[in-house]
Amino acid sequence: RQLNVCLVNGTSFRYNYDEAVPDWVMRNQRMAYYASVSYVDEHVGAILNVLEEEGVSNSTIVVFHSDHGYALGEHGYWEKKSNFDLTVRVPLIMRVPGVTNQVGYNGKTSELFDL
């Protein structure tokens, strides 16, 4: 099925799963995604710094997760509109003082339901 995508600025392009989006769209989408990741990273870091400055980091549980993954052109998909691993897996980062003292990936499967 062929879609005609029209952006707010009036620019449009054809899109379907058999045809790649234009290079400029791919670059803009990836740039916006990485900018949002950097923005979140900066603010999570600021929160962690405040916890440390206030002296409560050793008595505060920190949990970070997202509601969905995001495709950046893999398998011809963009955004979160598929059930490929890329879009159904989400980050889950936890710091529990006295329990999670090592930084790293433990390889165990968990679900947000587990929270």
Beta strands, then each sheet from edge to edge (+ up, - down):
strand 1: 3-6
strand 2: 12-15
strand 3: 62-65
strand 4: 71-72
strand 5: 78-79
strand 6: 92-95
sheet 1: 1+ 2-
sheet 2: 3+ 6-
sheet 3: 4+ 5-
end
